[in-house]
């Protein structure tokens, strides 16, 4: 096991750095991004009206955060698997998921308002957190194991 760790030192360091950067994005989210929903969803949001927001600033902030998390996640996928084709495929999936999730988020804001806060919470969570990485890593690992058999 020690030989394996020594052999993969660079990979482990890069993974640590990329995961640390994901943590930094989370720690400094209040300073880096415009998101009036951060404080809103920390309260008992089920019975509260939605906070005031600027839809353009909110969308650009969500987009910036999603892109930042996606780039770091793609870096992690590359470090783990060392396959450019896999990173390109994941990049396409990240793009498609952003379009789908952003449309759902905007539709929930405009059409349902404060009536569907729980759905809004979960869709927003997928946009602002690197949850897709937690889905892609095991899926790609499983795919790799199946192709090696």
N, C-alpha and C positions, 0 to 999 in steps of 0.2 A: 504494500500500500504506500509506503514511503517513496518507493521508486516512481509510482504513478503520480504522487504529489509533486515530486521533483521534476518529473517530465512535463507536467502541466502547470508549472508555476506561472508562466505568462498568462495562460488562460484564466487561472484563478484570480490573478491580480486584475485583469481586465474585467472579469465578471464582478469583482468587488467594487471597482471604480464605477462601472455602469449602474449597478444596483444602488450604490451610494448617491449617484447623481439623481436617480429616481426618488430617493429619500429626500434629497435637497429640494427637488421640485415640490414635494409634498410639504416640507417644513416651511418653505418660503412662499407658499401659495397665496397668502394674503398680500404680500408685497409684489409678487410677480403678475398676478392676474386680477382682472376686474370680475368679481363674482358675488353679487349680493345674496346669492343662495347659500354661500358658505355658512354664514351666521344663521340664516333662516332654517336650514336643515339640522342645525345643532339644537334647536328648540323643539317644542311640541308642535311640529309643523302641520299635523293632521287637521287642526282646527283653526289655523291662522290663514289670513289672506296672503297672497303672494307679495313679496316686497317690490318696491319700485325698482325698475331696471331700465337700462338703455339697451335695447335689443341689438343694436349694431356693435356696441362695445362688448356686450355679453357674447355674441356670436364670434367676434374676432378673438376674444380672450379664450373661449372654448376651443376654437380652431388652433390657436397658438399652443395651448396646453396639450391638446391632442397630438399635434405634430411633434412637440418636444418629447412627450412620453413615447410616441411611436418610433421616433428616431433612436431613442435610448433602447427601446425594446428590440428594434431591428439589430442594433449593435449587439445586444445579448444573444439574439438568435444566431448572428454570424459567429460570435465567439464560441458558442456551444457546438454548432454544426459545421462551420467552415464551408458553407455551400452558398455561393452567390445566387443560384437559381432559387433556393429556398427563401432567401432574404427578399428577392424580387417578388416571389409569390406572396410572401407575408406582407410586403409593402402594398401590393394590389388589394389584398384582403383588408388591410388597415384603411386604405382609401375608400373601399366600398362600404365598410362598416361605418366610417365617419359620415358619409353621405346619408346612409340609412338612419343612423342614430340622430344626426342633426335634424333631419326632416321630422322624425318622430318627436324629438324634443321641442322643436318649434311648433309643431301641430298641437302638442299637449299644452304649450303655453298659450297659444291663440284660441284654441277651440274648447279647451276644458278649464283653463284658468286654475282657480284654487280648488276645483272639485276632484282632481286626480293627483294630489300631491305625492302619493306613494309611487305611482308610475313615473312621474317627473323625477323623483328622487333616484330611482334605479336607472333610468335612461341617462340622466346627468352623470351618475356614478360611472357608467361605462365610458362616457366621454372624457371624464377628468382623471380617471385612475387607469393604470396599466393592467386592467383585468384581462384583456385579450392575450397578453403575454402568458398569463397563467393557464390559458386555454391552449395556446399555440405550442408552448414548449412540450407538454406531454404528447400532444397530437403528432408533432413532428418527430419526436423521439420514437413513438410507436410506429410511425410510417417508416422511419429509418431501420428499425428492427425488423419489420416485415420485408423490406427490400433486401436486407442482408441475408435472409434465410435461404 
